[in-house]
């Protein structure tokens, strides 16, 4: 009996004690594993919440930016252009901007977005997004990974709206409303959309992240301003001068309206440029700061040039200079540093005022509201200076530490910019000439002389902007 007890105790120490120890240690181990799993789940939840918060913040900024860009067309551009024409043409001029808000929206939904941002060839997108097919509330990582593609689509629509509306400044006071509607609708599809695809679309010829000609255009220097400005010049040359120009004085009828419009353009342009970061990010801050600095510098530059040229600084000169600065900084806004933005703005003020006061007078073309002198010249200048001042410290678009522009030592970028400018000029000249010729043959472009004398308000719309007889 005693021996048996000794054997049992020995067996307990051999087998039981290790088992008891294992049981005692396995419980903490299991508890540790559970805690690790819970921590991993918490990290995943925090990451998801952070991603959701980023997406929500980015989406809120982009929807706000889209609204700001629409504000640039109506009321911004409508008031700016409307005040610059004679009183008898204010409604006709404002209607041209308003018409683009409606017509281009419909075209964009049907086919325009697909032409600009669908997968196609190096010149134009395809038909994959016809009638917005496949444009969902999920992000499209090809363009913006943190916002719904519909947000991206509607934001880009606002660019497509204002671009043809800018051209109207060149043929103000003399084109039929019906002809304007057809011409600018066709222009938005066959000039704007291909240019947008080449610069911003996946696989585009001038896309900075593609494998062809990397041309830098952050927010539309080539896509918006060169195309509209050069097309404006072609329109002015094709249609000829207004009756009485330049012998008959044709001053702005309301500088107050134009002043308000220019200020609205300045505010809306923050959505235009800072919104092009496609996120509520430090890059958006950089574009915002650069936009403001360049605009202020350009307003000063134009004012100084006009003061020296005419002996007095005018409100018209100041607001024209501000718009010139907004134009010039557009392609560079997300690539340059603030001091570079000041220089670009100051240069735009001098160059654009020279184009308006000297070049336009020397050649005698009737660019009614100086669409070419501001947008064509300013967009060209800004695109080229982007190649000079683009800095990788602001936007390392070619990779971290890889030089971006001339000041980084990458001077060949200026040649890439020149190629982008040349492409924008070429497609604008050829496309505009062809479309003007076609519309002219179909329905005629210009109002009759007696209608032009009466004004577009009465002849095209049967109403007047001002009724001085009603008490």
ABEGO torsion letter per residue (X at the ends): XAAAAAAAAAAAAAAAAAAAAAAAAAAAAAAAAAAAAAAAAAAAAAAAAAAAAAAAAAAAAAAAAAAAAAAAAOAAAAAAAAAABBAAAAAAAAAAAAAAAAAAAAAAAAAAAAAAABBBBAABBBAAABGGBGBBABBBAAABAABBAAAAAAAAAAAAAAAAAAAAAAABGABBAAAAAAAAAAAAAAAAAAAAAAAABBGBAABAABABBBBBBAAGAAAAAAAAAAAAAAAAAAAEBBBGOAABBBBBABAAAAAAAAAAAAAAAAAAAAAAAGBBBAAAAAAAAAAAAAAAAAAAAAAAAAAAAAGBBBAAAAAAAAAAAAAAAAAAAAABBAAAAAAAAAAAAAAAAAAAAAAAAAAGBBBAAGAAAAAAAAAAAAAAAAAAABBAAABBAAEBGBBABAAAGBAAAAAAAAAAAAAAAAAAAAAAAAAAAAAAAAAEABBBAAAAAAEAAAAAAGBBABBAABX
